Amino acid sequence: MAQVDIKTKEEFQREIEGLESKQKQISKCVEVHEKLEGQLNENKIVKEELDLLDSDTKVYKQTGPVLVKQDVDEAKVAVQNRVSYISTELKKQEKVIQDLQKGQEQHKEKLKQIQSRLTPPTAQKA
C-alpha cells in the first residue's frame, strides 16, 4: 500500500509541475497577444490617418535613422499588409492559448483524480 502511495504522490507531483508549466506558457502567450493587440491598434490608427490624406501628399517612412519619401498608396498598402499580418498572428496566438488552457484543464482533472485516490475515504456512520 505504501508503494502505491509513493507512486501516486510522484504522479501528483508530475501533474503539478505540468500544470505550472502550462500556466507559465499561457502567461507568456498572453504577453505576446497583448503586444500584438497594441501593434494592431497602432497600425489601424496609422491606416485611418493615411486614408485621410490626398494621393499627392508627401509621406515619409523612417528607415533606421533616415526618413525616406514614400508614395501614399505604397504606404497604405504596406500598413494594410502589416494589419493583415498582425491579425493573422493574433489568431495564431489565440489558438495556442486555447490549446494550452485545454491542457491546463486536463492537468487539473488528473490532479483531482489523484487527490481523490490519496484522500482516504471517510468512515460511514452507523
MMTF fields as JSON, N, C-alpha, C and O atoms, coordinates in Angstrom:
{
  "mmtfVersion": "1.0.0",
  "mmtfProducer": "UNKNOWN",
  "numBonds": 503,
  "numAtoms": 504,
  "numGroups": 126,
  "numChains": 1,
  "numModels": 1,
  "chainsPerModel": [1],
  "groupsPerChain": [126],
  "chainIdList": ["A"],
  "bondAtomList": [4, 2, 8, 6, 12, 10, 16, 14, 20, 18, 24, 22, 28, 26, 32, 30, 36, 34, 40, 38, 44, 42, 48, 46, 52, 50, 56, 54, 60, 58, 64, 62, 68, 66, 72, 70, 76, 74, 80, 78, 84, 82, 88, 86, 92, 90, 96, 94, 100, 98, 104, 102, 108, 106, 112, 110, 116, 114, 120, 118, 124, 122, 128, 126, 132, 130, 136, 134, 140, 138, 144, 142, 148, 146, 152, 150, 156, 154, 160, 158, 164, 162, 168, 166, 172, 170, 176, 174, 180, 178, 184, 182, 188, 186, 192, 190, 196, 194, 200, 198, 204, 202, 208, 206, 212, 210, 216, 214, 220, 218, 224, 222, 228, 226, 232, 230, 236, 234, 240, 238, 244, 242, 248, 246, 252, 250, 256, 254, 260, 258, 264, 262, 268, 266, 272, 270, 276, 274, 280, 278, 284, 282, 288, 286, 292, 290, 296, 294, 300, 298, 304, 302, 308, 306, 312, 310, 316, 314, 320, 318, 324, 322, 328, 326, 332, 330, 336, 334, 340, 338, 344, 342, 348, 346, 352, 350, 356, 354, 360, 358, 364, 362, 368, 366, 372, 370, 376, 374, 380, 378, 384, 382, 388, 386, 392, 390, 396, 394, 400, 398, 404, 402, 408, 406, 412, 410, 416, 414, 420, 418, 424, 422, 428, 426, 432, 430, 436, 434, 440, 438, 444, 442, 448, 446, 452, 450, 456, 454, 460, 458, 464, 462, 468, 466, 472, 470, 476, 474, 480, 478, 484, 482, 488, 486, 492, 490, 496, 494, 500, 498],
  "bondOrderList": [1, 1, 1, 1, 1, 1, 1, 1, 1, 1, 1, 1, 1, 1, 1, 1, 1, 1, 1, 1, 1, 1, 1, 1, 1, 1, 1, 1, 1, 1, 1, 1, 1, 1, 1, 1, 1, 1, 1, 1, 1, 1, 1, 1, 1, 1, 1, 1, 1, 1, 1, 1, 1, 1, 1, 1, 1, 1, 1, 1, 1, 1, 1, 1, 1, 1, 1, 1, 1, 1, 1, 1, 1, 1, 1, 1, 1, 1, 1, 1, 1, 1, 1, 1, 1, 1, 1, 1, 1, 1, 1, 1, 1, 1, 1, 1, 1, 1, 1, 1, 1, 1, 1, 1, 1, 1, 1, 1, 1, 1, 1, 1, 1, 1, 1, 1, 1, 1, 1, 1, 1, 1, 1, 1, 1],
  "groupList": [{"groupName": "MET", "atomNameList": ["N", "CA", "C", "O"], "elementList": ["N", "C", "C", "O"], "formalChargeList": [0, 0, 0, 0], "bondAtomList": [1, 0, 2, 1, 3, 2], "bondOrderList": [1, 1, 2], "singleLetterCode": "M", "chemCompType": "L-PEPTIDE LINKING"}, {"groupName": "ALA", "atomNameList": ["N", "CA", "C", "O"], "elementList": ["N", "C", "C", "O"], "formalChargeList": [0, 0, 0, 0], "bondAtomList": [1, 0, 2, 1, 3, 2], "bondOrderList": [1, 1, 2], "singleLetterCode": "A", "chemCompType": "L-PEPTIDE LINKING"}, {"groupName": "GLN", "atomNameList": ["N", "CA", "C", "O"], "elementList": ["N", "C", "C", "O"], "formalChargeList": [0, 0, 0, 0], "bondAtomList": [1, 0, 2, 1, 3, 2], "bondOrderList": [1, 1, 2], "singleLetterCode": "Q", "chemCompType": "L-PEPTIDE LINKING"}, {"groupName": "VAL", "atomNameList": ["N", "CA", "C", "O"], "elementList": ["N", "C", "C", "O"], "formalChargeList": [0, 0, 0, 0], "bondAtomList": [1, 0, 2, 1, 3, 2], "bondOrderList": [1, 1, 2], "singleLetterCode": "V", "chemCompType": "L-PEPTIDE LINKING"}, {"groupName": "ASP", "atomNameList": ["N", "CA", "C", "O"], "elementList": ["N", "C", "C", "O"], "formalChargeList": [0, 0, 0, 0], "bondAtomList": [1, 0, 2, 1, 3, 2], "bondOrderList": [1, 1, 2], "singleLetterCode": "D", "chemCompType": "L-PEPTIDE LINKING"}, {"groupName": "ILE", "atomNameList": ["N", "CA", "C", "O"], "elementList": ["N", "C", "C", "O"], "formalChargeList": [0, 0, 0, 0], "bondAtomList": [1, 0, 2, 1, 3, 2], "bondOrderList": [1, 1, 2], "singleLetterCode": "I", "chemCompType": "L-PEPTIDE LINKING"}, {"groupName": "LYS", "atomNameList": ["N", "CA", "C", "O"], "elementList": ["N", "C", "C", "O"], "formalChargeList": [0, 0, 0, 0], "bondAtomList": [1, 0, 2, 1, 3, 2], "bondOrderList": [1, 1, 2], "singleLetterCode": "K", "chemCompType": "L-PEPTIDE LINKING"}, {"groupName": "THR", "atomNameList": ["N", "CA", "C", "O"], "elementList": ["N", "C", "C", "O"], "formalChargeList": [0, 0, 0, 0], "bondAtomList": [1, 0, 2, 1, 3, 2], "bondOrderList": [1, 1, 2], "singleLetterCode": "T", "chemCompType": "L-PEPTIDE LINKING"}, {"groupName": "GLU", "atomNameList": ["N", "CA", "C", "O"], "elementList": ["N", "C", "C", "O"], "formalChargeList": [0, 0, 0, 0], "bondAtomList": [1, 0, 2, 1, 3, 2], "bondOrderList": [1, 1, 2], "singleLetterCode": "E", "chemCompType": "L-PEPTIDE LINKING"}, {"groupName": "PHE", "atomNameList": ["N", "CA", "C", "O"], "elementList": ["N", "C", "C", "O"], "formalChargeList": [0, 0, 0, 0], "bondAtomList": [1, 0, 2, 1, 3, 2], "bondOrderList": [1, 1, 2], "singleLetterCode": "F", "chemCompType": "L-PEPTIDE LINKING"}, {"groupName": "ARG", "atomNameList": ["N", "CA", "C", "O"], "elementList": ["N", "C", "C", "O"], "formalChargeList": [0, 0, 0, 0], "bondAtomList": [1, 0, 2, 1, 3, 2], "bondOrderList": [1, 1, 2], "singleLetterCode": "R", "chemCompType": "L-PEPTIDE LINKING"}, {"groupName": "GLY", "atomNameList": ["N", "CA", "C", "O"], "elementList": ["N", "C", "C", "O"], "formalChargeList": [0, 0, 0, 0], "bondAtomList": [1, 0, 2, 1, 3, 2], "bondOrderList": [1, 1, 2], "singleLetterCode": "G", "chemCompType": "PEPTIDE LINKING"}, {"groupName": "LEU", "atomNameList": ["N", "CA", "C", "O"], "elementList": ["N", "C", "C", "O"], "formalChargeList": [0, 0, 0, 0], "bondAtomList": [1, 0, 2, 1, 3, 2], "bondOrderList": [1, 1, 2], "singleLetterCode": "L", "chemCompType": "L-PEPTIDE LINKING"}, {"groupName": "SER", "atomNameList": ["N", "CA", "C", "O"], "elementList": ["N", "C", "C", "O"], "formalChargeList": [0, 0, 0, 0], "bondAtomList": [1, 0, 2, 1, 3, 2], "bondOrderList": [1, 1, 2], "singleLetterCode": "S", "chemCompType": "L-PEPTIDE LINKING"}, {"groupName": "CYS", "atomNameList": ["N", "CA", "C", "O"], "elementList": ["N", "C", "C", "O"], "formalChargeList": [0, 0, 0, 0], "bondAtomList": [1, 0, 2, 1, 3, 2], "bondOrderList": [1, 1, 2], "singleLetterCode": "C", "chemCompType": "L-PEPTIDE LINKING"}, {"groupName": "HIS", "atomNameList": ["N", "CA", "C", "O"], "elementList": ["N", "C", "C", "O"], "formalChargeList": [0, 0, 0, 0], "bondAtomList": [1, 0, 2, 1, 3, 2], "bondOrderList": [1, 1, 2], "singleLetterCode": "H", "chemCompType": "L-PEPTIDE LINKING"}, {"groupName": "ASN", "atomNameList": ["N", "CA", "C", "O"], "elementList": ["N", "C", "C", "O"], "formalChargeList": [0, 0, 0, 0], "bondAtomList": [1, 0, 2, 1, 3, 2], "bondOrderList": [1, 1, 2], "singleLetterCode": "N", "chemCompType": "L-PEPTIDE LINKING"}, {"groupName": "TYR", "atomNameList": ["N", "CA", "C", "O"], "elementList": ["N", "C", "C", "O"], "formalChargeList": [0, 0, 0, 0], "bondAtomList": [1, 0, 2, 1, 3, 2], "bondOrderList": [1, 1, 2], "singleLetterCode": "Y", "chemCompType": "L-PEPTIDE LINKING"}, {"groupName": "PRO", "atomNameList": ["N", "CA", "C", "O"], "elementList": ["N", "C", "C", "O"], "formalChargeList": [0, 0, 0, 0], "bondAtomList": [1, 0, 2, 1, 3, 2], "bondOrderList": [1, 1, 2], "singleLetterCode": "P", "chemCompType": "L-PEPTIDE LINKING"}],
  "groupTypeList": [0, 1, 2, 3, 4, 5, 6, 7, 6, 8, 8, 9, 2, 10, 8, 5, 8, 11, 12, 8, 13, 6, 2, 6, 2, 5, 13, 6, 14, 3, 8, 3, 15, 8, 6, 12, 8, 11, 2, 12, 16, 8, 16, 6, 5, 3, 6, 8, 8, 12, 4, 12, 12, 4, 13, 4, 7, 6, 3, 17, 6, 2, 7, 11, 18, 3, 12, 3, 6, 2, 4, 3, 4, 8, 1, 6, 3, 1, 3, 2, 16, 10, 3, 13, 17, 5, 13, 7, 8, 12, 6, 6, 2, 8, 6, 3, 5, 2, 4, 12, 2, 6, 11, 2, 8, 2, 15, 6, 8, 6, 12, 6, 2, 5, 2, 13, 10, 12, 7, 18, 18, 7, 1, 2, 6, 1],
  "groupIdList": [1, 2, 3, 4, 5, 6, 7, 8, 9, 10, 11, 12, 13, 14, 15, 16, 17, 18, 19, 20, 21, 22, 23, 24, 25, 26, 27, 28, 29, 30, 31, 32, 33, 34, 35, 36, 37, 38, 39, 40, 41, 42, 43, 44, 45, 46, 47, 48, 49, 50, 51, 52, 53, 54, 55, 56, 57, 58, 59, 60, 61, 62, 63, 64, 65, 66, 67, 68, 69, 70, 71, 72, 73, 74, 75, 76, 77, 78, 79, 80, 81, 82, 83, 84, 85, 86, 87, 88, 89, 90, 91, 92, 93, 94, 95, 96, 97, 98, 99, 100, 101, 102, 103, 104, 105, 106, 107, 108, 109, 110, 111, 112, 113, 114, 115, 116, 117, 118, 119, 120, 121, 122, 123, 124, 125, 126],
  "secStructList": [7, 2, 2, 2, 2, 2, 2, 2, 2, 2, 2, 2, 2, 2, 2, 2, 2, 2, 2, 2, 2, 2, 2, 2, 2, 2, 2, 2, 2, 2, 2, 2, 2, 2, 2, 2, 2, 2, 2, 2, 2, 2, 2, 2, 2, 2, 2, 2, 2, 2, 2, 2, 1, 7, 6, 6, 1, 7, 3, 3, 3, 3, 3, 6, 6, 3, 3, 3, 3, 3, 7, 2, 2, 2, 2, 2, 2, 2, 2, 2, 2, 2, 2, 2, 2, 2, 2, 2, 2, 2, 2, 2, 2, 2, 2, 2, 2, 2, 2, 2, 2, 2, 2, 2, 2, 2, 2, 2, 2, 2, 2, 2, 2, 2, 2, 2, 2, 2, 1, 7, 7, 7, 7, 7, 7, 7],
  "xCoordList": [0.828, 0.0, 0.866, 0.551, 1.97, 2.854, 3.509, 3.731, 3.82, 4.425, 3.464, 3.886, 2.196, 1.176, 1.063, 0.94, 1.106, 1.025, 2.206, 2.035, 3.39, 4.582, 4.447, 4.731, 4.021, 3.833, 2.756, 2.89, 1.703, 0.617, 1.089, 0.739, 1.876, 2.409, 3.355, 3.356, 4.157, 5.057, 4.245, 4.569, 3.204, 2.324, 1.669, 1.563, 1.237, 0.623, 1.617, 1.249, 2.873, 3.912, 4.164, 4.326, 4.197, 4.399, 3.263, 3.492, 2.047, 0.901, 0.955, 0.613, 1.382, 1.524, 2.559, 2.343, 3.683, 4.73, 4.218, 4.513, 3.454, 2.873, 1.907, 1.882, 1.113, 0.154, 0.887, 0.508, 1.937, 2.717, 3.368, 3.425, 3.856, 4.47, 3.451, 3.756, 2.241, 1.182, 0.839, 0.627, 0.785, 0.451, 1.507, 1.168, 2.792, 3.868, 3.761, 3.929, 3.481, 3.351, 2.175, 2.278, 1.071, -0.101, 0.237, -0.146, 0.947, 1.325, 2.178, 1.96, 3.143, 3.991, 3.171, 3.356, 2.271, 1.44, 0.507, 0.259, -0.002, -0.884, -0.092, -0.608, 1.158, 2.005, 2.206, 2.08, 2.515, 2.709, 1.412, 1.435, 0.283, -1.031, -1.311, -1.784, -1.017, -1.253, -0.362, -0.794, 0.89, 1.816, 1.297, 1.319, 0.833, 0.29, -0.952, -1.133, -1.81, -3.006, -2.621, -3.245, -1.596, -1.11, -0.605, -0.904, 0.16, 0.681, -0.454, -0.426, -1.45, -2.581, -3.331, -3.655, -3.602, -4.307, -3.507, -4.065, -2.203, -1.328, -1.383, -1.497, -1.303, -1.323, -2.692, -2.775, -3.76, -5.092, -5.224, -5.84, -4.65, -4.681, -3.894, -4.333, -2.735, -1.926, -2.707, -2.691, -3.382, -4.174, -5.281, -5.513, -5.963, -7.017, -6.453, -7.071, -5.294, -4.654, -4.249, -4.412, -3.724, -3.328, -4.547, -4.463, -5.673, -6.886, -7.397, -8.126, -7.021, -7.45, -6.619, -7.028, -5.464, -4.55, -4.93, -5.505, -4.586, -4.725, -3.57, -2.532, -3.749, -2.719, -1.45, -0.4, -1.528, -0.339, 0.395, 1.364, -0.045, 0.594, 1.925, 2.068, 2.909, 4.216, 4.161, 3.711, 4.63, 4.679, 6.101, 6.754, 6.569, 7.912, 7.838, 7.022, 8.719, 8.804, 10.213, 11.182, 10.302, 11.599, 12.252, 11.689, 13.449, 14.244, 15.552, 16.454, 15.638, 16.788, 16.747, 15.705, 17.872, 17.887, 17.468, 17.506, 17.07, 16.792, 15.297, 14.629, 14.781, 13.411, 13.459, 14.188, 12.68, 12.663, 11.284, 10.265, 11.264, 9.995, 9.308, 9.943, 7.974, 7.221, 5.897, 5.299, 5.461, 4.175, 3.055, 3.153, 1.996, 0.891, 0.251, -0.059, 0.054, -0.56, 0.316, -0.194, 1.632, 2.554, 2.472, 2.477, 2.398, 2.31, 1.014, 1.013, -0.084, -1.366, -1.299, -1.771, -0.713, -0.587, 0.3, -0.018, 1.407, 2.322, 1.636, 1.787, 0.893, 0.205, -0.905, -1.1, -1.625, -2.675, -2.09, -2.68, -0.919, -0.253, 0.165, 0.052, 0.65, 1.019, -0.202, -0.14, -1.318, -2.557, -2.993, -3.381, -2.929, -3.309, -2.391, -2.849, -1.098, -0.121, -0.337, -0.363, -0.49, -0.668, -1.981, -2.035, -3.023, -4.304, -4.152, -4.706, -3.407, -3.152, -2.369, -2.684, -1.357, -0.557, -1.397, -1.227, -2.303, -3.198, -4.063, -4.241, -4.595, -5.425, -4.612, -5.107, -3.365, -2.497, -2.272, -2.339, -2.007, -1.777, -3.021, -2.922, -4.184, -5.436, -5.616, -6.061, -5.272, -5.379, -4.416, -4.783, -3.185, -2.193, -2.665, -2.536, -3.208, -3.696, -4.838, -4.887, -5.751, -6.866, -6.354, -6.828, -5.387, -4.832, -4.146, -4.287, -3.404, -2.74, -3.75, -3.547, -4.834, -5.864, -6.535, -6.871, -6.725, -7.278, -6.332, -6.763, -5.049, -4.051, -4.027, -3.857, -4.197, -4.239, -5.436, -5.321, -6.57, -7.766, -7.572, -8.041, -6.879, -6.604, -5.741, -5.973, -4.733, -3.891, -4.722, -4.537, -5.617, -6.461, -7.345, -7.516, -7.908, -8.761, -7.952, -8.402, -6.751, -5.91, -5.537, -5.498, -5.261, -4.931, -6.095, -5.894, -7.307, -8.486, -8.609, -8.899, -8.384, -8.471, -7.419, -7.713, -6.201, -5.118, -5.39, -5.18, -5.853, -6.135, -7.218, -7.154, -8.203, -9.255, -8.695, -9.19, -7.664, -7.029, -6.17, -6.051, -5.564, -4.705, -5.509, -5.068, -6.691, -7.515, -8.221, -8.92, -8.048, -8.717, -10.219, -10.67, -11.005, -12.453, -12.876, -12.306, -13.873, -14.339, -15.162, -15.857, -15.063, -15.796, -17.281, -17.703, -18.053, -19.5, -20.05, -19.627, -20.989, -21.61, -22.687, -23.449, -22.719, -23.666, -25.001, -25.911],
  "yCoordList": [-1.198, 0.0, 1.254, 2.229, 1.23, 2.396, 2.654, 3.805, 1.584, 1.712, 2.417, 3.244, 2.094, 2.719, 4.199, 5.039, 4.514, 5.914, 6.719, 7.863, 6.138, 6.84, 7.093, 8.194, 6.093, 6.266, 7.307, 8.126, 7.268, 8.224, 9.638, 10.59, 9.767, 11.09, 11.607, 12.799, 10.719, 11.114, 11.557, 12.555, 10.816, 11.17, 12.53, 13.364, 12.74, 14.008, 15.151, 16.209, 14.943, 15.971, 16.283, 17.446, 15.25, 15.47, 16.298, 17.187, 16.004, 16.767, 18.227, 19.136, 18.437, 19.814, 20.558, 21.709, 19.908, 20.53, 20.813, 21.863, 19.885, 20.097, 21.269, 22.062, 21.379, 22.479, 23.815, 24.79, 23.853, 25.086, 25.475, 26.656, 24.489, 24.746, 25.357, 26.318, 24.793, 25.328, 26.759, 27.612, 27.02, 28.367, 29.379, 30.494, 28.992, 29.875, 30.121, 31.248, 29.061, 29.194, 30.1, 30.937, 29.931, 30.779, 32.225, 33.114, 32.468, 33.821, 34.472, 35.63, 33.726, 34.248, 34.535, 35.567, 33.627, 33.809, 35.01, 35.734, 35.214, 36.36, 37.661, 38.631, 37.678, 38.861, 39.148, 40.289, 38.107, 38.265, 38.76, 39.636, 38.197, 38.567, 40.049, 40.763, 40.501, 41.906, 42.83, 43.896, 42.412, 43.206, 43.315, 44.391, 42.191, 42.193, 43.072, 43.78, 43.027, 43.875, 45.347, 46.144, 45.709, 47.087, 47.494, 48.586, 46.615, 46.904, 47.018, 47.875, 46.151, 46.185, 47.511, 48.141, 47.925, 49.198, 50.369, 51.279, 50.343, 51.399, 51.462, 52.545, 50.321, 50.292, 50.675, 51.269, 50.341, 50.761, 52.272, 52.879, 52.876, 54.347, 54.965, 55.942, 54.395, 54.89, 54.754, 55.661, 53.633, 53.404, 54.447, 54.985, 54.734, 55.755, 57.118, 57.862, 57.439, 58.724, 58.773, 59.8, 57.671, 57.64, 57.757, 58.342, 57.198, 57.278, 58.717, 59.042, 59.564, 60.959, 61.793, 62.893, 61.29, 62.052, 61.961, 60.975, 63.03, 63.024, 62.22, 62.062, 61.718, 60.877, 61.653, 61.044, 62.987, 63.768, 64.285, 65.034, 63.905, 64.33, 63.612, 62.442, 64.341, 63.737, 62.949, 63.445, 61.72, 60.847, 60.333, 60.012, 60.259, 59.76, 58.573, 58.526, 57.622, 56.484, 56.444, 56.762, 56.043, 56.006, 54.661, 53.61, 54.711, 53.518, 53.731, 54.42, 53.134, 53.393, 54.847, 55.327, 55.562, 56.967, 57.933, 59.149, 57.391, 58.207, 58.196, 57.169, 59.376, 59.448, 59.328, 60.064, 58.399, 58.134, 58.503, 58.124, 59.252, 59.633, 58.386, 57.506, 58.341, 57.178, 57.655, 58.616, 56.982, 57.28, 56.925, 55.927, 57.735, 57.499, 56.138, 55.418, 55.785, 54.495, 53.324, 52.315, 53.466, 52.432, 52.31, 51.206, 53.443, 53.443, 52.767, 51.993, 53.059, 52.439, 50.919, 50.18, 50.466, 49.026, 48.388, 47.318, 49.045, 48.498, 48.386, 47.377, 49.403, 49.383, 48.327, 47.622, 48.216, 47.202, 45.8, 44.923, 45.592, 44.293, 43.999, 42.865, 45.028, 44.842, 44.498, 43.625, 45.186, 44.914, 43.463, 42.766, 43.021, 41.634, 40.634, 39.646, 40.902, 40.001, 39.919, 38.829, 41.065, 41.091, 40.394, 39.676, 40.605, 39.932, 38.415, 37.695, 37.938, 36.503, 35.978, 34.916, 36.72, 36.318, 36.299, 35.426, 37.262, 37.291, 36.039, 35.443, 35.647, 34.441, 33.206, 32.324, 33.147, 32.027, 31.984, 30.92, 33.147, 33.205, 32.799, 32.115, 33.213, 32.841, 31.327, 30.739, 30.699, 29.244, 28.564, 27.599, 29.066, 28.49, 28.61, 27.664, 29.767, 29.986, 29.023, 28.445, 28.848, 27.909, 26.491, 25.783, 26.073, 24.725, 24.541, 23.501, 25.563, 25.487, 25.435, 24.724, 26.187, 26.168, 24.792, 24.321, 24.153, 22.792, 21.843, 21.014, 21.968, 21.145, 21.408, 20.489, 22.66, 23.036, 22.383, 21.889, 22.383, 21.755, 20.248, 19.66, 19.629, 18.199, 17.9, 16.924, 18.761, 18.579, 18.731, 17.976, 19.686, 19.902, 18.691, 18.272, 18.125, 16.941, 15.754, 15.036, 15.565, 14.467, 14.673, 13.723, 15.933, 16.228, 15.894, 15.364, 16.206, 15.88, 14.368, 13.884, 13.63, 12.174, 11.602, 10.732, 12.095, 11.601, 11.97, 11.164, 13.183, 13.637, 12.774, 12.476, 12.378, 11.519, 10.142, 9.511, 9.682, 8.417, 8.562, 7.631, 9.761, 9.995, 10.23, 9.887, 10.819, 11.113, 9.847, 9.221, 9.459, 8.234, 8.45, 9.535, 7.421, 7.571, 7.789, 7.199, 8.636, 8.928, 7.745, 7.073, 7.516, 6.393, 6.699, 7.804, 5.722, 5.911, 5.732, 4.84, 6.58, 6.5, 5.4, 5.274, 4.614, 3.506, 3.94, 3.121],
  "zCoordList": [0.0, 0.0, 0.0, -0.683, 0.774, 0.842, -0.509, -0.883, -1.245, -2.566, -3.526, -4.334, -3.437, -4.286, -3.952, -4.843, -2.651, -2.234, -2.762, -3.183, -2.744, -3.238, -4.736, -5.207, -5.476, -6.927, -7.206, -8.115, -6.427, -6.612, -6.294, -6.992, -5.249, -4.883, -5.959, -6.265, -6.532, -7.623, -8.842, -9.485, -9.145, -10.262, -9.995, -10.895, -8.763, -8.356, -8.559, -9.07, -8.163, -8.307, -9.783, -10.153, -10.624, -12.07, -12.654, -13.475, -12.231, -12.732, -12.277, -13.034, -11.051, -10.55, -11.378, -11.757, -11.662, -12.476, -13.882, -14.453, -14.438, -15.77, -15.765, -16.706, -14.708, -14.58, -14.479, -15.129, -13.661, -13.52, -14.841, -15.185, -15.576, -16.878, -17.843, -18.55, -17.867, -18.745, -18.352, -19.214, -17.046, -16.583, -17.032, -17.427, -16.972, -17.428, -18.931, -19.398, -19.678, -21.128, -21.483, -22.38, -20.782, -21.027, -20.744, -21.504, -19.661, -19.291, -20.384, -20.74, -20.91, -21.989, -23.24, -23.885, -23.578, -24.772, -24.624, -25.588, -23.425, -23.183, -23.364, -23.919, -22.896, -23.084, -24.575, -25.018, -25.335, -26.786, -27.425, -28.29, -26.997, -27.533, -27.269, -28.153, -26.059, -25.717, -26.538, -26.977, -26.742, -27.551, -28.991, -29.589, -29.534, -30.894, -31.0, -31.99, -29.975, -29.986, -30.011, -30.713, -29.247, -29.241, -30.615, -31.097, -31.24, -32.583, -33.592, -34.475, -33.457, -34.369, -34.245, -35.252, -33.03, -32.813, -33.358, -33.971, -33.134, -33.632, -35.158, -35.732, -35.805, -37.268, -37.829, -38.904, -37.113, -37.562, -37.509, -38.385, -36.486, -36.385, -37.537, -38.143, -37.834, -38.954, -40.262, -41.094, -40.44, -41.648, -41.765, -42.847, -40.663, -40.678, -41.055, -41.816, -40.53, -40.856, -42.329, -42.988, -42.838, -44.249, -45.167, -46.247, -44.733, -45.544, -45.662, -46.599, -44.727, -44.77, -45.737, -46.109, -46.146, -46.998, -48.475, -48.935, -49.2, -50.659, -51.24, -50.597, -52.448, -53.058, -53.419, -53.622, -53.503, -53.833, -52.592, -52.718, -51.428, -50.18, -50.007, -50.362, -49.449, -49.201, -47.89, -46.857, -47.972, -46.805, -46.673, -47.666, -45.446, -45.185, -44.233, -43.313, -44.492, -43.574, -43.027, -43.716, -41.763, -41.113, -41.365, -41.058, -41.927, -42.158, -41.406, -41.882, -40.235, -39.367, -38.929, -38.484, -39.048, -38.635, -39.758, -39.576, -40.909, -42.087, -42.407, -42.287, -42.823, -43.323, -44.838, -45.503, -45.38, -46.816, -47.344, -46.767, -48.454, -49.055, -49.609, -50.189, -49.408, -49.867, -50.445, -49.96, -51.468, -52.085, -51.1, -50.386, -51.059, -50.125, -50.368, -49.419, -51.63, -51.947, -51.485, -50.998, -51.642, -51.173, -49.653, -49.108, -48.984, -47.523, -47.074, -46.117, -47.765, -47.418, -47.567, -46.703, -48.664, -48.91, -47.843, -47.322, -47.523, -46.516, -45.157, -44.467, -44.773, -43.488, -43.505, -42.515, -44.607, -44.713, -44.598, -43.966, -45.217, -45.113, -43.674, -43.208, -42.97, -41.556, -40.718, -39.853, -40.974, -40.24, -40.479, -39.542, -41.715, -42.036, -41.346, -40.773, -41.407, -40.787, -39.281, -38.709, -38.647, -37.192, -36.807, -35.809, -37.592, -37.323, -37.386, -36.555, -38.367, -38.504, -37.302, -36.765, -36.888, -35.734, -34.463, -33.612, -34.339, -33.176, -33.127, -32.064, -34.262, -34.32, -33.936, -33.234, -34.399, -34.042, -32.53, -31.914, -31.941, -30.5, -29.725, -28.706, -30.197, -29.535, -29.554, -28.568, -30.673, -30.797, -29.832, -29.16, -29.762, -28.859, -27.413, -26.636, -27.052, -25.689, -25.384, -24.299, -26.326, -26.119, -25.908, -25.019, -26.725, -26.593, -25.238, -24.594, -24.818, -23.524, -22.384, -21.4, -22.52, -21.481, -21.405, -20.318, -22.557, -22.547, -21.824, -21.022, -22.111, -21.44, -19.946, -19.145, -19.58, -18.169, -17.48, -16.358, -18.151, -17.586, -17.417, -16.443, -18.372, -18.273, -17.049, -16.335, -16.815, -15.634, -14.356, -13.401, -14.339, -13.154, -12.898, -11.752, -13.968, -13.811, -13.269, -12.375, -13.828, -13.351, -11.884, -11.101, -11.523, -10.131, -9.204, -8.111, -9.642, -8.826, -8.646, -7.552, -9.732, -9.665, -8.722, -7.903, -8.846, -7.995, -6.539, -5.632, -6.331, -4.972, -4.325, -3.133, -5.116, -4.555, -4.164, -3.23, -4.881, -4.517, -3.266, -2.47, -3.1, -1.941, -0.666, 0.431, -0.824, 0.341, 0.778, -0.019, 2.04, 2.497, 2.579, 2.946, 2.238, 2.309, 3.767, 4.684, 3.961, 5.313, 5.817, 5.054, 7.1, 7.706, 7.706, 8.045, 7.327, 7.292, 8.69, 9.426, 9.054, 10.378, 10.349, 9.391, 11.43, 11.509, 12.047, 12.175]
}
